[in-house]
Structures are given as structure tokens and as C-alpha cells.
Amino acid sequence: MKTLEVLFTLILILSSISLTFRQRGVTTINLIMIATNYVLLIGTVMTIGANWRMIPAYFVLMLLTLQVFVKPKSTIVSKKLRMKIIKTSGIVVATITMFTLPTLFPIMSFPEPTGKYTVGTQTFHLTDKNRKEFVVPNHQVNRELMIQVYYPAEKETGQPSPYFKDIDALTQQLATTQGFPNIATTHLGLTKTHSYQDATAIKSKEKFPLLLFAHGMSLYSRQNTFQLEELVSHGYIVVALNFTGDAATTIFPDGDRVDFTPIENTITFLNNRIHLWEQDASFVLDEVIKGDFDKNFRAIASLIDYDSIGMLGHSFGGATSAQMLVKDNRIKAAIDMDGGLYGDPMPKNGPKKPFMLMNAEASINFMKDAYNQQPGNRDELFAEAYLRNKTIEKPGVYTAIIPKTNHGSFTDLAAVSPIINESGADVNAIYKLINELSLGFFDKNLKGIQDNKLNKIQKAHPEINLTLH
């Protein structure tokens, strides 16, 4: 809960006790209490925003208002034991509810970036005139993509960036694709980011490494805001792809909307579909290198070190990063966050480029359990993922397993509710560790910084079993 929400709720509880057991009706003290509650209500709505998590508190305030203004001259409260028990029970239930909902569904927040650069962000629309659209039938003629670009920016330029421009579309689709109750994510629009929309790109002679980011299947380009903002604050430019038809939702500049198209969750389908994602990533990289698709991108393009390009992704996006590392000579290093290695088999000697595979503890357990089952009675997708994980353990490859994590722990959605996380998970601590691993890896392999950061992480966190094969 936010501090102002806690204060509002505590004052409500004290007011409830006073109006229920001491004196009701219009009195000077009661008017002061009601006025104080409304001031705090207005403060929370203006500062944080009205949202469903606080509905029990809004309801209690309405009841208190009625307690004062219905029969305003009747100030006596019942002293009967039965009524005292009922009132006490009501206050206890209301208190539990008012604190439980905001605690189970907090307003998502991210650690402030630790780097020296202000983070700017802009959205761009790309059309590949050489490829037809086939994921979304009867839609665009050519393949169209939206990308979110993050870059070092001048301070005090741009406006605070919303978490997602059309938050209603996103929450509707998260309910469909992730199984969240729709109401449980409607407050995502209250999320504060640490980036600035359309901020002026920094004026610098320094060149910054470029990172492509690929989201998970049925998720979205901004799903790792906690990580992308941190990377940019330390001197990276990130281009986050939104894979049309395979993303939760895609909103084009003309307002046209394309939602997730259901897929076959089979090895054969995923092995084939990843080729589309590779084509999308290669096309976006081509356009970024040319730098002329939008006049607003030119200032950002001038900051990029095109000899230092990496890629990272989560889930299917992580698998795409691995494929791009092997197949595209422009990609010098890549990170796969809990993504099964779908697509073409990895080379027998490994990618022969710097690669890091981070896995969730729960995912590894699922893979092992599936692999140990008898063929025909096991989840072949997880069993195959376990085998492919083993094939990547080649010289030069880092692997790590992060305790108390599941598949969603590598995304912003881990901050939606503790209900969906592993028992005892500290989301902010996990985010910090993921960011340290990412920065240490890319600093070493794209910036050439030899500060033994990964060795230090290995010693500080032996529980993750960070291994350089």
C-alpha cells in the first residue's frame, strides 16, 4: 500500500470506532472527522488515482457519511452488548478487507534506475514492404510492427511516460492470455515509470551499445520496464519489439488494434513460429541501422554504436535471442530469460559467442519432472526444453538458476500480486539480481568492461549457481 492509502485507511478505522461506539450524528468532532476523511480521499485520488483496490475504503467512508447526516440530530449510539458485538465484527471485517486488497494487489512500482542517464522513450511504427502479413488474416497487407525505443535523454525533457498507452486494451488481453481476472489488473494504468515520453536524446559524442528486446509469447514490448530502464540508465539504447499477433495487443498509430492470435502450444508449431520472430528482429535491426524510418529517430540513431549490438528476451523472446545470436553476425552477445530453446538446434559446439541462460527455479523443476516421466505420459514440451537446456552448456556460456522464481518472475507482472509468485519471493530483490546479471554480462561483452562484476555476483549469490561453462 502507498503511504497515503495507509493513512487514509487508518483514519477511516479510527473514525469508524468513534462514530460507532462514541457518538453519531452532526457534531463538531464528527464533522471534523468526516472532513478529514474526504480531504485524504481527494488526496489519494489526485496523487495515486481512484482504483478498485480501495473500493472497501470508499464504501466505509460512504457508511460513515450516512452515520453522520442521516438523522443528524440523533447522536446516541446503542449500548446493547449484542449491537457492540455486531459493530465490532463489522469494523474488524472492514479493516481486514481494506488492508488485504491493496496488499494482495499493490500498485506496480519499479526500483529507480541506478545509472547516471535519464531514460527517454519513443514509440515507432515500421512496415516491412518485402513481407506479407500471415499471422493476422485479412488484416494488413504487409507485416507491420510497433517498437518501443529507450535511450539516454536530456534531463527535464519529455513527459512522464505512461506504463502502456492503451491500458484498457492491455488489461483486457492480460485477462484473456494470462488468466488474470480483468479487474485485478485495471489499476496497471496507475503504474509510474522512470522514463520520459518523447524526451530529447542526449547530446553526446559517446556511442552507446544497442540492445534488442523480445517479449514473451502473448505478452508485450514493455513487459520488462524494470530491466530496460535500468540498462538504459547505464548507457544502452534498447529497441523493444512488439510482435504483431503474438503480442498481447498491438495498437497502431491510426488506432487499429490487433490482439493475440491463439497458437498451438506444440514443439513443431513453436519451432516454426520462431522463424517469423527472427525475421521480425532482423527487419527491425535493418531499419534501426539505416536510421531513416522516422525523423524523430535520427537523433537516437546518431548515438548508437553499431559494432556493439546485443539481444535479450524472455520466454519465446529469449529463445529468439538465442537464434539471432547464432544466425545474425551483427548480434555479439545475448541473454535468454527462462526461454525454451525452440527453433533450429544449437550448434554442437555452442553459439561461440557470449550467451547467458537464466532460468527460474520452478521452470527447471517442471522440466526435470517432465523429463523423468515415462515417454507418452509426460509433458513433451517441458521434457524437450530440459534436453535443449543441456545442449547449450558449452564453453563460453553462462547459466544461472534464480531461487524462488517462476516463469513470470522475469517480467513486470511479478509485481502485480504476491499471489502469483513463489512462496517467500522478494520481487524487488529478484529484479535487482536480474539487472545486475544483465548489466554485468553486457558491460563485459559489449562495452569491454573487465571489472569482474559477474565473478562478484557469483560470490555474493552462490544460491543462483552462476556457471561459466
C-alpha positions as CSV (number, residue, x, y, z in Angstrom):
1,M,0.0,0.0,0.0
2,K,1.1,3.5,-0.7
3,T,1.7,5.7,2.4
4,L,-1.2,8.0,1.7
5,E,-3.5,4.9,1.2
6,V,-2.3,3.6,4.6
7,L,-3.0,7.0,6.3
8,F,-6.5,7.2,4.7
9,T,-7.4,3.7,5.8
10,L,-6.1,4.2,9.4
11,I,-8.1,7.5,9.8
12,L,-11.2,5.7,8.4
13,I,-10.8,3.0,11.1
14,L,-10.4,5.5,13.9
15,S,-13.4,7.4,12.6
16,S,-15.5,4.2,12.4
17,I,-14.7,3.4,16.0
18,S,-15.7,6.9,17.2
19,L,-18.9,7.1,15.2
20,T,-19.9,3.5,16.1
21,F,-19.2,3.5,19.8
22,R,-19.0,7.1,20.9
23,Q,-21.4,9.4,19.2
24,R,-23.1,9.6,15.8
25,G,-24.9,12.5,14.1
26,V,-23.9,16.0,13.3
27,T,-21.4,17.2,16.0
28,T,-18.3,19.3,15.7
29,I,-16.0,16.4,16.2
30,N,-17.8,14.2,13.7
31,L,-17.8,17.0,11.1
32,I,-14.1,17.4,11.5
33,M,-13.5,13.7,11.2
34,I,-15.7,13.4,8.1
35,A,-14.0,16.4,6.5
36,T,-10.5,14.9,7.3
37,N,-11.5,11.7,5.6
38,Y,-12.7,13.4,2.5
39,V,-9.5,15.5,2.3
40,L,-7.5,12.3,2.5
41,L,-9.8,10.7,-0.1
42,I,-9.3,13.6,-2.5
43,G,-5.5,13.4,-1.8
44,T,-5.3,9.7,-2.6
45,V,-7.3,10.1,-5.8
46,M,-5.3,13.1,-7.0
47,T,-1.9,11.6,-6.1
48,I,-2.5,7.9,-6.8
49,G,-5.7,7.7,-8.6
50,A,-9.1,6.1,-7.9
51,N,-9.0,2.3,-8.3
52,W,-10.8,-0.9,-7.4
53,R,-8.4,-1.9,-4.7
54,M,-9.8,0.9,-2.5
55,I,-13.5,0.2,-3.1
56,P,-13.9,-1.2,0.5
57,A,-12.4,2.0,1.9
58,Y,-14.7,4.1,-0.3
59,F,-17.7,2.1,0.9
60,V,-16.8,2.5,4.5
61,L,-16.5,6.3,4.0
62,M,-20.0,6.3,2.5
63,L,-21.4,4.5,5.5
64,L,-19.7,6.9,7.9
65,T,-21.1,9.8,6.0
66,L,-24.6,8.3,6.4
67,Q,-23.9,7.7,10.1
68,V,-23.4,11.5,10.4
69,F,-26.0,13.0,8.1
70,V,-28.9,10.5,8.3
71,K,-30.9,11.6,11.3
72,P,-28.3,14.4,12.0
73,K,-29.8,15.3,15.4
74,S,-29.7,11.7,16.7
75,T,-26.3,11.4,18.4
76,I,-26.9,8.5,20.7
77,V,-25.4,5.1,19.9
78,S,-26.7,1.8,21.1
79,K,-25.0,0.4,24.2
80,K,-26.5,-3.1,24.0
81,L,-24.0,-5.9,24.1
82,R,-25.4,-7.6,21.0
83,M,-25.0,-4.4,19.0
84,K,-21.5,-3.8,20.3
85,I,-20.5,-7.3,19.1
86,I,-22.1,-6.8,15.7
87,K,-20.4,-3.4,15.3
88,T,-17.0,-4.7,16.4
89,S,-17.2,-7.6,14.0
90,G,-18.1,-5.2,11.2
91,I,-15.2,-3.0,11.9
92,V,-12.8,-6.0,12.1
93,V,-14.1,-7.4,8.7
94,A,-13.9,-3.9,7.1
95,T,-10.3,-3.4,8.4
96,I,-9.1,-6.7,7.1
97,T,-10.7,-6.1,3.7
98,M,-9.4,-2.5,3.4
99,F,-5.8,-3.7,4.0
100,T,-5.9,-7.1,2.3
101,L,-7.0,-6.0,-1.2
102,P,-4.3,-3.3,-1.6
103,T,-1.7,-5.6,-0.1
104,L,-2.5,-8.5,-2.4
105,F,-2.8,-6.2,-5.4
106,P,-0.3,-3.4,-4.9
107,I,0.2,-0.6,-7.4
108,M,3.1,-1.9,-9.5
109,S,6.3,0.0,-9.0
110,F,9.9,-0.5,-10.1
111,P,13.2,0.3,-8.4
112,E,14.6,3.6,-9.5
113,P,17.3,3.2,-12.2
114,T,20.8,3.3,-10.6
115,G,22.7,4.7,-13.7
116,K,23.6,8.3,-14.4
117,Y,21.5,8.7,-17.5
118,T,17.9,9.9,-17.7
119,V,15.7,7.5,-19.7
120,G,13.8,8.7,-22.7
121,T,11.3,6.6,-24.7
122,Q,9.5,6.9,-28.0
123,T,7.1,4.7,-30.0
124,F,7.6,4.0,-33.7
125,H,5.7,2.2,-36.4
126,L,7.5,0.1,-39.0
127,T,6.2,-1.6,-42.2
128,D,8.1,-4.4,-43.9
129,K,7.2,-3.9,-47.6
130,N,9.0,-7.1,-48.5
131,R,6.9,-9.4,-46.4
132,K,3.2,-10.2,-46.4
133,E,1.2,-10.5,-43.1
134,F,0.0,-14.0,-42.4
135,V,-0.4,-14.1,-38.6
136,V,-3.4,-11.8,-38.7
137,P,-5.7,-13.0,-41.5
138,N,-7.4,-10.3,-43.6
139,H,-5.6,-7.5,-41.8
140,Q,-2.5,-5.6,-43.1
141,V,-1.2,-6.4,-46.5
142,N,2.4,-6.1,-45.3
143,R,3.9,-7.1,-42.0
144,E,3.7,-4.2,-39.6
145,L,5.3,-3.8,-36.2
146,M,5.4,-1.4,-33.3
147,I,8.6,-0.8,-31.4
148,Q,9.4,1.0,-28.1
149,V,12.8,2.7,-28.1
150,Y,14.5,3.6,-24.8
151,Y,17.6,5.9,-24.9
152,P,19.7,8.2,-22.7
153,A,18.0,11.6,-22.7
154,E,18.5,15.1,-21.7
155,K,17.2,15.9,-18.2
156,E,13.9,17.7,-17.8
157,T,12.6,17.0,-21.3
158,G,9.6,15.0,-22.2
159,Q,6.7,14.0,-20.0
160,P,6.5,11.1,-17.6
161,S,5.8,8.0,-19.7
162,P,2.6,6.0,-19.1
163,Y,3.2,2.3,-18.5
164,F,1.1,1.5,-21.5
165,K,-0.7,3.9,-23.8
166,D,-4.0,2.0,-24.1
167,I,-4.1,0.3,-20.7
168,D,-7.6,-0.9,-21.1
169,A,-6.6,-2.9,-24.2
170,L,-3.7,-4.4,-22.3
171,T,-5.6,-5.4,-19.2
172,Q,-8.3,-7.0,-21.3
173,Q,-5.8,-9.1,-23.1
174,L,-3.8,-10.0,-20.0
175,A,-7.1,-11.3,-18.6
176,T,-7.5,-13.4,-21.7
177,T,-3.9,-14.6,-22.2
178,Q,-2.6,-14.8,-18.6
179,G,-5.8,-15.9,-16.8
180,F,-5.9,-12.8,-14.6
181,P,-9.4,-11.6,-13.5
182,N,-9.8,-8.5,-15.6
183,I,-10.5,-6.3,-12.6
184,A,-7.2,-7.5,-11.0
185,T,-5.1,-5.5,-13.5
186,T,-7.2,-2.5,-14.3
187,H,-5.1,-0.4,-11.9
188,L,-1.9,-1.0,-14.0
189,G,-2.6,2.4,-15.5
190,L,-1.5,3.9,-12.1
191,T,2.0,2.4,-12.5
192,K,4.7,5.1,-12.5
193,T,7.7,4.6,-14.8
194,H,11.1,6.2,-14.6
195,S,11.2,7.1,-18.3
196,Y,10.1,10.2,-20.2
197,Q,8.0,10.1,-23.3
198,D,9.5,11.9,-26.4
199,A,12.4,13.2,-24.3
200,T,15.2,14.8,-26.2
201,A,18.0,12.4,-27.0
202,I,21.2,13.3,-25.0
203,K,23.8,15.3,-26.9
204,S,26.9,13.2,-26.6
205,K,30.0,12.2,-28.6
206,E,29.9,8.9,-26.7
207,K,28.3,6.0,-28.6
208,F,26.1,3.5,-26.8
209,P,25.6,-0.2,-27.4
210,L,22.3,-1.3,-28.9
211,L,20.1,-4.0,-27.4
212,L,17.1,-5.6,-29.0
213,F,14.4,-6.8,-26.5
214,A,11.9,-9.6,-27.4
215,H,8.9,-10.2,-25.1
216,G,7.3,-13.5,-24.2
217,M,4.6,-15.1,-26.3
218,S,1.3,-13.3,-25.6
219,L,3.0,-10.5,-23.6
220,Y,4.1,-7.1,-24.7
221,S,7.1,-4.9,-25.5
222,R,7.1,-3.0,-22.2
223,Q,6.8,-6.1,-20.1
224,N,10.3,-5.7,-18.7
225,T,10.3,-2.0,-17.9
226,F,12.1,-2.7,-14.6
227,Q,15.0,-4.0,-16.6
228,L,15.1,-1.9,-19.7
229,E,15.1,1.4,-17.8
230,E,18.0,0.2,-15.7
231,L,20.0,-0.8,-18.7
232,V,19.4,2.5,-20.5
233,S,20.3,4.4,-17.3
234,H,23.8,2.8,-17.6
235,G,24.4,3.8,-21.2
236,Y,22.5,1.5,-23.5
237,I,19.9,2.0,-26.2
238,V,17.1,-0.5,-26.2
239,V,14.7,-1.3,-29.0
240,A,11.8,-3.4,-27.7
241,L,9.8,-5.2,-30.3
242,N,6.0,-5.9,-30.2
243,F,5.4,-9.0,-32.3
244,T,2.0,-8.3,-34.0
245,G,-0.5,-11.1,-33.5
246,D,1.8,-12.9,-31.0
247,A,1.8,-9.9,-28.5
248,A,-1.0,-9.4,-26.0
249,T,-2.1,-6.5,-28.1
250,T,-0.7,-4.1,-30.7
251,I,-2.0,-0.6,-31.1
252,F,-1.1,1.1,-34.4
253,P,-0.9,5.0,-34.8
254,D,-4.3,5.1,-36.6
255,G,-5.9,3.4,-33.7
256,D,-6.1,0.0,-35.3
257,R,-5.8,-2.8,-32.7
258,V,-4.5,-6.4,-33.2
259,D,-4.9,-8.7,-30.2
260,F,-3.1,-12.0,-29.6
261,T,-4.0,-14.8,-32.0
262,P,-4.2,-18.2,-30.3
263,I,-1.4,-20.6,-31.1
264,E,-0.7,-24.3,-31.0
265,N,1.4,-25.0,-27.9
266,T,3.4,-27.8,-29.6
267,I,7.1,-28.2,-30.3
268,T,6.5,-28.3,-34.0
269,F,4.5,-25.1,-34.1
270,L,6.9,-23.2,-31.9
271,N,9.9,-24.4,-33.9
272,N,8.3,-22.9,-37.0
273,R,6.8,-19.8,-35.5
274,I,10.2,-18.6,-34.2
275,H,11.4,-18.1,-37.7
276,L,8.8,-15.3,-38.0
277,W,10.2,-13.7,-34.9
278,E,13.7,-14.0,-36.3
279,Q,12.6,-12.3,-39.5
280,D,10.9,-9.5,-37.4
281,A,14.0,-9.0,-35.3
282,S,16.3,-8.9,-38.4
283,F,14.0,-6.4,-40.2
284,V,13.9,-4.1,-37.1
285,L,17.6,-4.2,-36.8
286,D,18.0,-3.4,-40.5
287,E,15.7,-0.4,-40.1
288,V,17.4,0.8,-36.9
289,I,20.8,0.6,-38.7
290,K,19.5,2.6,-41.7
291,G,18.0,5.0,-39.2
292,D,15.8,6.8,-41.6
293,F,12.3,5.3,-40.9
294,D,11.3,8.3,-38.8
295,K,12.8,11.8,-38.5
296,N,12.3,11.6,-34.7
297,F,14.6,8.5,-34.6
298,R,17.6,10.2,-36.2
299,A,18.9,11.9,-33.0
300,I,18.8,8.5,-31.3
301,A,20.4,6.7,-34.3
302,S,23.4,9.0,-34.1
303,L,24.1,7.7,-30.5
304,I,24.3,4.0,-31.4
305,D,27.5,2.0,-31.6
306,Y,26.6,-0.3,-34.4
307,D,29.6,-2.5,-33.7
308,S,28.2,-3.4,-30.2
309,I,24.8,-5.0,-30.6
310,G,23.2,-7.4,-28.3
311,M,19.8,-9.0,-27.7
312,L,17.8,-10.2,-24.7
313,G,14.4,-11.7,-24.3
314,H,12.0,-13.5,-22.0
315,S,10.4,-16.9,-22.8
316,F,9.8,-17.2,-26.5
317,G,11.6,-13.9,-26.9
318,G,14.6,-15.4,-25.1
319,A,14.6,-18.3,-27.5
320,T,14.5,-15.8,-30.3
321,S,17.5,-14.0,-28.8
322,A,19.4,-17.3,-28.9
323,Q,18.6,-18.0,-32.5
324,M,19.5,-14.4,-33.5
325,L,22.9,-14.8,-31.7
326,V,23.7,-17.8,-33.8
327,K,22.3,-16.7,-37.1
328,D,22.9,-12.9,-37.3
329,N,26.6,-11.8,-37.3
330,R,25.5,-8.3,-36.1
331,I,24.4,-9.7,-32.7
332,K,27.5,-10.0,-30.5
333,A,26.0,-11.3,-27.2
334,A,22.6,-12.4,-26.0
335,I,20.6,-13.3,-22.9
336,D,17.7,-15.8,-22.7
337,M,15.5,-15.4,-19.6
338,D,13.6,-18.6,-19.0
339,G,13.0,-19.3,-22.6
340,G,13.0,-22.9,-24.0
341,L,15.5,-23.1,-26.9
342,Y,12.9,-23.5,-29.7
343,G,13.8,-23.3,-33.3
344,D,16.8,-24.8,-35.1
345,P,19.1,-26.9,-32.9
346,M,22.0,-25.1,-31.3
347,P,25.4,-25.8,-32.9
348,K,27.2,-28.8,-31.4
349,N,30.0,-26.5,-30.1
350,G,27.5,-23.9,-28.8
351,P,26.9,-20.4,-30.1
352,K,30.6,-19.5,-29.9
353,K,29.6,-16.0,-28.8
354,P,28.8,-14.7,-25.3
355,F,25.5,-16.2,-24.1
356,M,23.6,-16.3,-20.8
357,L,20.7,-18.5,-20.0
358,M,18.8,-17.5,-16.8
359,N,16.2,-20.0,-15.6
360,A,13.5,-19.8,-13.0
361,E,13.8,-22.4,-10.2
362,A,10.1,-23.5,-10.8
363,S,10.7,-23.9,-14.6
364,I,13.8,-26.1,-14.1
365,N,11.8,-28.3,-11.6
366,F,9.0,-28.6,-14.2
367,M,11.5,-29.5,-16.9
368,K,13.2,-32.1,-14.7
369,D,9.9,-33.7,-13.6
370,A,8.7,-33.9,-17.2
371,Y,11.9,-35.4,-18.4
372,N,11.9,-38.0,-15.7
373,Q,8.4,-39.2,-16.6
374,Q,7.9,-42.1,-19.0
375,P,7.5,-41.1,-22.7
376,G,3.8,-40.9,-23.5
377,N,2.9,-39.9,-20.0
378,R,4.9,-36.7,-19.8
379,D,4.7,-33.1,-21.0
380,E,6.9,-33.3,-24.1
381,L,7.3,-29.5,-24.3
382,F,8.9,-29.3,-20.9
383,A,10.9,-32.6,-21.4
384,E,12.3,-31.2,-24.7
385,A,13.1,-27.9,-23.1
386,Y,15.1,-29.7,-20.5
387,L,17.1,-31.6,-23.1
388,R,17.7,-28.4,-25.1
389,N,18.9,-26.6,-22.0
390,K,21.6,-29.2,-21.6
391,T,22.8,-28.8,-25.2
392,I,23.6,-25.1,-24.6
393,E,26.0,-25.8,-21.7
394,K,29.1,-25.2,-23.9
395,P,32.3,-23.3,-23.4
396,G,31.7,-19.5,-23.0
397,V,28.1,-19.9,-22.0
398,Y,26.8,-18.7,-18.6
399,T,23.9,-20.4,-16.9
400,A,22.1,-19.4,-13.7
401,I,19.0,-20.6,-11.8
402,I,17.4,-18.0,-9.6
403,P,15.7,-19.4,-6.5
404,K,12.1,-18.6,-5.6
405,T,11.2,-17.7,-9.1
406,N,8.7,-18.9,-11.7
407,H,8.3,-18.0,-15.4
408,G,6.7,-14.7,-14.7
409,S,9.4,-13.6,-12.2
410,F,11.5,-12.2,-15.1
411,T,8.7,-9.7,-16.0
412,D,7.0,-6.7,-14.6
413,L,4.0,-8.9,-13.9
414,A,5.7,-10.4,-10.9
415,A,4.9,-7.1,-9.2
416,V,1.2,-7.3,-9.9
417,S,0.5,-9.6,-6.8
418,P,2.3,-11.8,-4.4
419,I,-0.4,-14.4,-5.1
420,I,1.2,-15.3,-8.5
421,N,4.8,-15.5,-7.1
422,E,6.7,-18.3,-5.5
423,S,6.4,-18.6,-1.7
424,G,8.8,-16.2,0.0
425,A,9.8,-14.4,-3.2
426,D,11.2,-10.9,-2.8
427,V,10.3,-9.3,-6.1
428,N,12.5,-6.2,-5.8
429,A,15.5,-8.4,-4.7
430,I,14.9,-10.6,-7.7
431,Y,14.6,-7.6,-10.1
432,K,17.9,-6.3,-8.7
433,L,19.7,-9.6,-9.2
434,I,18.4,-9.9,-12.8
435,N,19.5,-6.4,-13.5
436,E,23.0,-7.0,-12.0
437,L,23.4,-10.1,-14.1
438,S,22.2,-8.4,-17.3
439,L,24.5,-5.3,-16.8
440,G,27.5,-7.4,-15.8
441,F,27.1,-9.6,-18.9
442,F,26.6,-6.8,-21.4
443,D,29.1,-4.5,-19.8
444,K,31.7,-7.2,-20.2
445,N,30.8,-8.4,-23.7
446,L,29.6,-5.2,-25.4
447,K,31.5,-2.4,-23.6
448,G,34.6,-4.4,-22.8
449,I,34.5,-3.5,-19.1
450,Q,36.6,-6.0,-17.3
451,D,35.6,-5.3,-13.7
452,N,34.8,-9.0,-12.8
453,K,31.2,-8.0,-12.0
454,L,29.9,-11.4,-12.8
455,N,32.5,-13.1,-10.6
456,K,31.4,-10.8,-7.8
457,I,27.8,-11.7,-8.3
458,Q,28.8,-15.4,-8.3
459,K,30.5,-15.0,-4.9
460,A,27.7,-12.8,-3.4
461,H,24.9,-15.1,-4.6
462,P,26.1,-18.7,-4.6
463,E,22.5,-19.8,-4.4
464,I,22.0,-19.0,-8.1
465,N,24.7,-21.4,-9.3
466,L,26.0,-18.9,-11.8
467,T,28.3,-21.0,-14.0
468,L,30.6,-20.2,-16.9
469,H,30.9,-23.4,-18.9
